[in-house]
Amino acid sequence: MDILNSLKWRYATKKFDSKKQLTSQQIGTLKEAFNLTATSFGLQPIKMLVISNKEIQQKMLEYAYFQKQVVDASHVLVLCIKTDITANDINAYFDLEKKVRGVDEEVISKFRNQLLDMYKNKSLESKQASAKQQAYLALGNLLTVCAVEKIDACPMEGFIPEKIDALFNLKEQHLQSVLLLPVGFRSDDDFMSTMEKVRKPISETTIEIN
């Protein structure tokens, strides 16, 4: 029940208390949670920027359609995807697996070659679409962890990716922004904080098959 109470507590925060900051330990928890998110084949085609510079957050305001959360939040997390998944990325994953798990190449070579063939035949658009779906998995994971840790958050699709990409030189790093997640602590006068959560009955959103 504790996690359900936490999920009921969370909401898309509309107004952050700009005077309150997350601790380094709390940010470390969010970074660890992001890194532990499940991804397709474990390839992790996603990366997260952690922004805590108020001058930079102010620059982001216009690119986020003047949504004040990006300025008033303690930190802004920018979820990005890799613009391509290459053979080097796949080989790097399997080399890391050998190092971490102590397995021999003969154990993983078949799967390595299968993935190399699979991604060789994928279009760039297909690879990017898959990576975006995994960024949303990371977002969901982060929102749950934020709820458990009593960290307020506001997921955002409403921003201009090209402007954010240029601000952080993401193209040069072979990255593309897909989501913003301001995090921090709700303001006492955020009108949304006391409103009841609006959800359909569970009977309308789930189907049991016995």
Residue pairs with C-beta under 8 A, 6 or more apart in sequence:
3 144
3 147
3 148
6 147
6 148
6 150
7 144
7 147
8 197
9 147
9 150
10 143
10 146
10 147
10 152
10 153
11 192
11 193
11 195
11 197
12 153
12 154
12 155
12 192
13 69
13 152
13 153
13 154
13 182
13 184
13 186
13 190
13 192
13 193
14 69
14 154
14 190
14 191
14 192
15 68
15 69
15 72
15 186
15 187
15 189
15 190
15 191
15 192
16 69
16 72
16 73
16 74
16 152
16 154
16 182
16 184
16 185
16 186
16 187
16 190
17 72
17 184
17 185
17 186
17 187
17 188
18 71
18 72
20 74
20 184
20 185
21 52
21 74
21 184
22 74
22 75
22 151
22 183
22 184
22 185
26 149
26 151
27 50
27 52
27 75
29 145
29 149
30 50
30 77
30 142
30 145
30 146
30 151
30 183
31 48
31 50
33 141
33 142
33 145
34 48
34 77
34 138
34 141
34 142
35 44
36 141
37 46
37 134
37 137
37 138
37 141
37 142
38 137
38 141
39 45
39 46
39 134
39 137
39 138
40 130
40 134
41 93
41 115
42 93
42 97
43 85
43 89
43 90
43 93
44 93
45 81
45 82
45 85
45 89
45 127
45 130
45 131
45 134
46 79
46 80
46 81
46 82
46 131
46 134
46 135
46 138
47 80
47 81
47 82
47 175
48 77
48 78
48 79
48 80
48 138
49 77
49 78
49 80
49 168
50 75
50 77
51 57
51 60
51 75
51 76
51 77
51 78
52 74
52 75
54 71
56 167
57 70
57 71
57 73
57 76
58 71
59 167
60 70
60 71
60 76
60 159
60 164
60 167
60 180
61 67
61 68
61 70
61 71
62 163
63 159
63 160
63 163
63 164
63 167
64 70
64 156
64 158
64 159
64 160
64 180
65 158
65 159
65 160
67 156
67 158
67 159
69 154
69 156
69 182
70 76
70 156
70 180
70 182
72 182
72 184
72 187
73 154
73 182
73 183
73 184
74 183
74 184
74 185
75 182
75 183
75 184
76 180
76 181
76 182
76 183
77 142
77 180
77 181
77 182
77 183
78 164
78 168
78 177
78 179
78 180
78 181
79 135
79 138
79 139
79 177
79 178
79 179
79 180
79 181
80 135
80 170
80 175
80 176
80 177
80 178
81 128
81 131
81 132
81 134
81 135
81 175
81 176
81 178
82 89
82 131
82 174
82 175
82 176
83 124
83 128
83 171
83 174
83 175
83 176
84 124
84 127
84 128
84 174
85 119
85 122
85 127
85 131
86 119
87 116
87 119
87 120
90 112
90 115
90 116
90 119
91 112
91 116
94 108
94 111
94 112
97 103
97 108
98 104
98 105
98 108
119 127
128 176
132 178
135 178
135 179
136 179
139 155
139 179
139 181
142 153
142 181
143 153
143 155
143 181
145 151
146 152
146 153
146 183
151 183
151 184
151 185
152 183
152 184
152 185
152 186
153 181
153 182
153 183
154 181
154 182
155 179
155 180
155 181
156 179
156 180
156 181
156 182
157 179
159 177
159 180
161 176
161 177
161 178
164 170
164 177
164 180
165 171
165 175
165 176
165 177
168 177
170 176
170 177
186 193
187 193
199 205
